[in-house]
Amino acid sequence: MADAPGGGDEGGGKRHQKKRAKKGSTRIDMTPMVDLAFLLLTFFILTTTMYKPSTLQMTFPVPDDKTTESKKTELSNAITLILTAKDQIFYYLGEFHTATDGSGKPPTTLTRTDFSKVRQVLLERNREAVEKLNQHARDFNAGKIDQATYDSLRKVTKGDPANLKAIIKTDKDAKYRNMIDMVDEMDISGIGSYGVLDSLKAAEQLLLDAEKATL
């Protein structure tokens, strides 16, 4: 009888091992992309049209006599407030005049006040507008007008050309807090038209320095 085939060498034989698939590298070489980016950047820079600023010529109409009269009226109904050291405020009304400006009007003098009294000065000069604003507030609180109407009436009242106008100026000794407080006073006093300047005329500065010497 033929012998059956054996199961392999006992003990010293090696079993058959399954080969694993070789994994591919996941590293991507970005060098060509960098070259492409620089090539595109150079292309767009060379082909882009640079912005050229353009100007628009404007022709302004010649002011007539009515405009000049209106400007004089606005200046006559203006108060200039100069903020300076120690929370002090100097103010004058209307235009600024000196003894040598040839206007024939008396030279301007400064009146001194502070933040505890300036509100009363503004309220007295802008009394009519303040009364209208207070009436609008009473009507709103009584339910006679709604919020939108109230806001509209306040805007119209504060924008009336006949109201007091203010110019706020500061010297080098004024504090930033003084400017914030003065802007708040504008709203409380019903002054809707005011401007802020951080410089004084030479004549204003000389007059202010003389007044500050007495502080």
HELIX and SHEET records of a PDB file:
HELIX    1   1 THR A   31  THR A   47  1                                  17    
HELIX    2   2 ASP A   65  SER A   76  1                                  12    
HELIX    3   3 ALA A   85  ASP A   87  5                                   3    
HELIX    4   4 VAL A  118  ARG A  125  1                                   8    
HELIX    5   5 ARG A  127  ASN A  141  1                                  15    
HELIX    6   6 GLN A  147  LYS A  158  1                                  12    
HELIX    7   7 TYR A  176  ILE A  188  1                                  13    
HELIX    8   8 ALA A  202  LYS A  212  1                                  11    
SHEET    1   A 5 THR A 111  ASP A 114  0                                        
SHEET    2   A 5 GLN A  88  LEU A  93 -1                                        
SHEET    3   A 5 ALA A  78  LEU A  83 -1                                        
SHEET    4   A 5 LYS A 165  THR A 170  1                                        
SHEET    5   A 5 TYR A 194  LEU A 197  1                                        
END                                                                             
